[in-house]
Amino acid sequence: MKNRILSSLLLVLIFIPFIVKGGLFFAGLILIVGLIAFKELFDLKLKEKKLSLLLEVLSYLAVGFLILNNYQSKELMLVLDYRILTFLLFIFMIPLVIIGNNDKYNLQDALYLLGSVLFIGLSFNLVILIRNFSIHHFIYLLLITCFTDIFAFATGKLIGKIKLAEIISPNKTLEGFIGGLVMGTFIGIVYYVTMISNSIPFTQLLIITITLSTVGQIGDLIFSQIKRYYHKKDFSHFIPGHGGILDLFDSMIFAVITIILFMNIL
């Protein structure tokens, strides 16, 4: 617990200046964080088999390219560039023929790498684009996920009795889920009305904020299921008390993807 609190405070002190500064500084930080997150997923595959160095290098380059795509844009340009997708398909599919050995590299490996690159690359790219679009919208999202996680953990520890998803994550409880949902929603709404706008209908804001808090907790469970599949407690030991980057940002990643659906309202 002590390591978890100290790590959290240190991360806050590190991230605040980058969030406030924005621009290239923030994009550079998110690039580093995203690459570490991808490494955690890539290492899961390496536990099963050794992949070629060329594929590894191309994977990291592809993730970095996606994360920094349009990193200077002040608008949320949500357009899928099929040239990028085609290039990624070539990168991971052509080696199936070149290597020609399913024991060394097969379709499952190719799809795992392609999915991991797209998932990490696009989600961390959205983190940059949302911050560029509006620091207040970014903080709104950050407050929802952080306070949802904090109060889900605290409520579950104090009064948690009913298991939420015991097979996936034995420590998570229904009481914790509700506690996190209530406080994450409350803090998010207060910040939005105070710092962004009070013109949006309250019902819409309530539904959106509840959705973001809920999806964040579902994202946590999804990553817990991935860890369970690979028999891992944490994705890595990069952050004392938390585990890996994906252990820390699991809720944020899914909330970032979800908020895009509502940006025309917010």
SVG drawing of the C-alpha trace seen along z (x, -y; Angstrom):
<svg xmlns="http://www.w3.org/2000/svg" viewBox="-32 -27 49 52">
<polyline fill="none" stroke="black" stroke-width="0.4" points="0.0,0.0 2.8,-2.4 4.6,-1.8 1.3,-2.3 0.7,-5.7 4.3,-6.9 4.3,-5.8 1.0,-7.5 2.2,-10.8 5.4,-10.7 3.5,-10.0 1.2,-12.9 4.2,-15.2 5.8,-13.9 2.7,-14.1 1.3,-17.5 3.9,-19.7 3.6,-17.7 -0.2,-17.9 -0.1,-21.6 2.6,-22.2 1.0,-20.0 2.3,-20.0 5.5,-18.1 6.5,-17.7 3.2,-15.9 3.3,-13.9 6.9,-12.8 5.9,-11.6 2.9,-9.6 5.1,-8.1 7.4,-6.7 4.5,-5.5 2.8,-3.9 6.0,-2.1 6.4,-0.7 2.8,0.4 3.3,2.2 6.5,3.8 4.3,5.4 2.0,6.9 4.9,7.9 6.6,9.6 3.5,11.8 4.0,13.1 7.7,13.6 6.9,15.9 5.4,18.3 8.0,18.1 10.9,16.0 10.1,13.7 12.6,12.3 14.4,9.1 13.2,7.5 9.6,8.1 10.2,6.7 11.8,3.5 9.0,3.0 6.4,3.5 7.9,0.8 8.3,-1.6 4.7,-1.0 3.4,-1.7 5.5,-4.9 4.2,-6.1 0.6,-5.5 1.0,-7.3 2.5,-10.4 0.2,-10.5 -1.2,-14.0 0.3,-14.7 0.2,-18.5 -3.5,-18.6 -5.7,-20.8 -8.8,-19.1 -10.1,-15.5 -9.5,-14.2 -11.1,-10.8 -10.3,-9.5 -9.0,-6.1 -6.1,-6.2 -6.4,-3.0 -2.8,-3.5 -1.6,-3.0 -3.7,0.0 -2.6,1.6 1.1,0.9 0.6,2.7 -1.1,5.6 1.9,6.0 4.4,5.7 2.8,8.6 1.3,10.8 4.1,11.0 6.5,12.6 4.1,15.6 5.3,16.4 8.9,15.3 9.5,17.3 7.3,20.2 7.4,22.0 4.3,22.0 6.4,23.0 8.4,19.8 5.7,17.4 2.0,18.2 -1.3,16.4 -2.0,16.2 1.3,14.4 0.6,12.0 -2.9,11.1 -1.6,10.7 1.0,8.3 -1.3,6.4 -4.0,6.1 -1.5,5.0 0.0,2.4 -3.4,1.0 -4.8,1.1 -1.8,-0.6 -1.0,-2.9 -4.5,-4.3 -5.5,-4.5 -2.4,-6.5 -2.7,-8.6 -6.2,-9.6 -4.7,-10.6 -2.6,-13.1 -5.4,-14.3 -7.8,-14.8 -5.2,-16.8 -4.5,-19.0 -8.2,-19.5 -8.9,-20.7 -6.9,-20.4 -10.1,-20.6 -11.8,-17.7 -8.6,-15.7 -8.6,-16.5 -12.4,-15.7 -11.6,-12.2 -8.5,-11.8 -10.5,-12.7 -13.3,-10.2 -10.9,-7.3 -8.6,-8.2 -11.4,-8.7 -13.3,-5.7 -10.2,-3.6 -9.4,-5.1 -12.8,-4.8 -13.4,-1.4 -10.3,-0.2 -11.1,-1.9 -14.8,-0.9 -13.9,2.7 -11.3,2.8 -13.6,1.3 -17.0,2.9 -16.6,5.2 -18.5,8.5 -20.1,9.4 -17.6,10.6 -17.9,8.8 -16.0,11.2 -14.3,13.7 -12.7,15.8 -11.2,12.8 -10.3,10.6 -11.0,12.1 -10.4,8.9 -13.0,6.8 -16.4,6.4 -19.8,5.1 -19.6,2.6 -16.3,1.4 -17.7,1.0 -20.6,-1.1 -18.4,-3.2 -16.0,-4.0 -18.9,-4.7 -20.6,-7.1 -17.5,-9.1 -16.0,-9.0 -19.3,-10.3 -19.7,-13.0 -16.2,-14.4 -16.4,-14.3 -19.7,-16.2 -18.6,-18.8 -15.4,-19.5 -17.2,-19.6 -19.9,-22.0 -17.4,-24.2 -14.5,-24.3 -16.0,-23.4 -19.6,-24.2 -23.0,-24.2 -25.0,-24.4 -25.2,-20.7 -28.4,-19.0 -27.6,-17.4 -29.2,-14.1 -26.8,-13.8 -23.8,-14.7 -24.8,-12.2 -25.2,-9.4 -21.9,-10.2 -20.0,-10.4 -21.5,-7.2 -20.7,-5.5 -17.0,-6.6 -16.7,-5.5 -18.3,-2.1 -16.3,-1.5 -13.1,-2.3 -13.9,0.4 -14.8,2.9 -11.4,2.1 -9.7,2.9 -11.5,6.3 -10.5,6.9 -6.9,6.4 -7.2,8.6 -8.6,11.3 -5.6,11.0 -3.2,11.3 -5.1,14.4 -4.9,16.0 -1.1,15.6 -0.8,16.5 0.5,13.1 -0.3,11.1 1.0,7.8 2.1,6.9 5.5,5.8 7.1,4.4 7.8,1.0 5.8,-1.0 6.2,0.2 2.8,0.9 1.0,0.8 2.7,3.2 3.1,2.2 2.0,-0.7 -1.0,1.3 -1.9,2.1 -2.0,-1.7 -3.6,-2.9 -6.1,0.0 -9.1,-2.1 -7.9,-5.2 -7.3,-3.4 -10.9,-2.2 -12.3,-5.5 -10.3,-7.4 -11.6,-5.2 -15.2,-5.7 -15.2,-9.5 -14.6,-9.9 -18.2,-8.7 -19.4,-11.7 -17.1,-14.5 -19.7,-16.0 -21.9,-16.4 -19.3,-17.4"/>
</svg>
